[in-house]
Amino acid sequence: SLLIGLLCLHGRGNIGYGAQLGSNHTGRSPDQEAVCGEGIFWGQSTAAIFPINLLNSPYSVVADGTVLSSGQTIEMPFSRFLPRDKSGTTEIVPAWVLTHSPYNLVRCSQNIQSRRKATHHSHYTALPVVDRKDVLIQVYKARNLLRALPQSQEDGQGGGSSTSNAALGSSRLSEKNRKRAIQAYSDCLRRSSLLELLRCMEAD
């Protein structure tokens, strides 16, 4: 049999009961994989149709029962994915974790800092999740991508298909959630910049 599986390169994620994210299979076709970003939470009975790439969507939440379709590369940190609507499209809410579940990020950062024993990985273990340079770069890129999305005048939806912006995959994005995400990403970047400025001033 051949193997398909979920690659969690940076770990720190969670997989709920009944999630369909990998298996042995008897097909005679090349192996396929799903690449998972750091700290992604897969809810109960979620599924990913391989291949799929969420490497640049760290600390996102895939809600219970959500099915992510094949061939997507989604680059929206701290997002929430919701089950398919009547049109059969998964909905994405970028920056949802930042605005609705900051406690999880604080708790995760505290656990990482209190339990870490590695001596060569301080660049992603010593700082809180939302203050790490690599995560902030992903947030900055995601905000710029959302700003560049065209607004639909027909139903108030932002361009969310794979043809309009590859960073959203084939997920649906509402205009309301696009604006909220831009604000949340901007607040995250501003907060981290001000904290870094304060640390520099206190160090002098």
N, C-alpha and C positions, 0 to 999 in steps of 0.2 A: 504494500500500500504506500501511497504518497502522503506527505505531511503538509498541512497548511497551518499557520500559526500566527499569533499576535506577538510582535516584537515590542517590548517595553525597554527601550535603550537606556532610559534614565530612571526607570522604576518609579516608586512612590505612588503608584496607582492603586485602584481597587476594582475588582470584578464581582458584580452581584450574582446571586444565585440564578441559574438558568440562562446566563449569557451565552450566546452562540458565537464564539470568537476563534474557533480553531478545532481541528479534528484530523483524525486519520481518514483517508478516503481511498477508494479503489480505482478511481479514474486514471486514465493513462494520459495525463496532460501535465505540463510543467507546474511545479510548486508555486503557490502564491502566498503572499504575506500581507499583513496589515501592520503598519508602523505606527506605534502609539506614542504620543508626547508624554512628557513627565507629568505625573500626578493626575492623570485622567481617571475619572470615576465612571465606570460602566454600570448602569442600573440593572435591575432584574429583567430578565428576558430580552435584553438588547441583542442586536445582531449586526454584524458587519459583513457585507458581501465583498469579498476580496477581488482585486487589491484595493487598498485604501491607505492614505497617508495623513496622519494627524500629528506629525512630529512637531509642527509649529503651532499647535493649539494646546499648549500645556495647561494643566489645571482646569480642564473643561469637564462638563458633566453631560453624559449621555443618559437622558431620562428613561425611565422604565418603558419597555416596549418599543423603543426607537430602533428603526432599521436604517443603517447608513448604506447607501447604494454603492456599487462598484465604480472604481476609476476616479474617485475624488481625492483631491489634495486640498485640505482646508487649513488656512493659516489665520486663525482667529483665537488668540489666547483667552482663557477664562470664560469660554462660551458655554452655552447650554443648547443641547440638541433635543428637540421635541418630536414626538411621533408624527407620522405622516398625516397631512390633512386630507380632505376629500379629493384633492387633485393627485394624491399619491406622492407629495413632495415633503421631505423632512424640513422642519423649520429650525433656523438657527437664531439664537439670541446672543450676539457677541457681548463680551464683558459682563455677562450675567453674574458670574461669581463675584466680581468686584463690587457690584451694586447690591446684590441680594444675599451673599454668603461670605462676607469678609472674615467672619469668625473662623471659617475653615482654613483660610490662608494663614491667619495668625497662629492657629493651633498647629498647623502643619509646620510652619517655620520654627515654632518653639520646640516641637518634637525633633526636628532635624538637628537643630543647634544643640539640644541637650543630649542627644544620642550619638552624635557623630564621633567616630574614632579615627577616621582616615586623616592622614597627615598631608596628603598631596592633592586634596580636592576642596580646599578652602574657598576657591572661587565660586563654588555653587553650594556650599554648606554653611559658610560663616555668616552670610547675610540673609535677611528675610526674603522670601520668595519674590515679593513685589519690588525689591530693591536691587536685585541682581542684574548686572549689565546685560547678560544674554536674554533675559526675559524682557527687560525694558526695550531692547532693540526689536524684539518681536511685537511688543505693544505699539511701538512707534510705527513700524511698517504696517501693522493692521489698521491703525488709525488713518494713515495716509491712503490706504486702499479703500477704506470706507468713505473717506472724503471725495475720492475720485469717482465713486459710483454715481451713475445718472439717476435722477429721480423720475419715476413714472408718473405722468399726469393723469393716467386713467383710473388707477385704483389706489394711488398713494404708496405703491410698493417700490422699494429700491431694486435695482437690477441684481437679481440673486441667482441667475442661472449660470451654468458653466461657460456659456457663450459670452456672458457679459463680464464676468470676473472669475478667474480660475481660483482665487483665494477663498471663495465661498463654496466651491464644489458645485453640486447641483441643489444645494439647500436654498430654501425660500427665506428671504429677509424682508421684513416690513420696514417702511420708511421711518416709523416711530422708533423701532428698535435700532435702526441705523444711526439716528440722531442721538439716541441715548448712549449707544456704544461709543460714539465719537467723544461725547462729553466725559464718559467714564474713563476711557483711555487717556484723555487729556488730563483729567484730574490725577490719575495714577502717575503720569510722567511729571506733572507739576509738583506733586507731593514728594516724590523721590528726589527731584532736583533741589527742592527747598531743604530737605533733610540732609542731603549731601553738603549743601552750602553751610548749614548750621554746624555740621561736623568739622568742616574745614575751618570755620571761624573759631570754634572752641579749641581746635588743636593749636592755633597760633598763640 
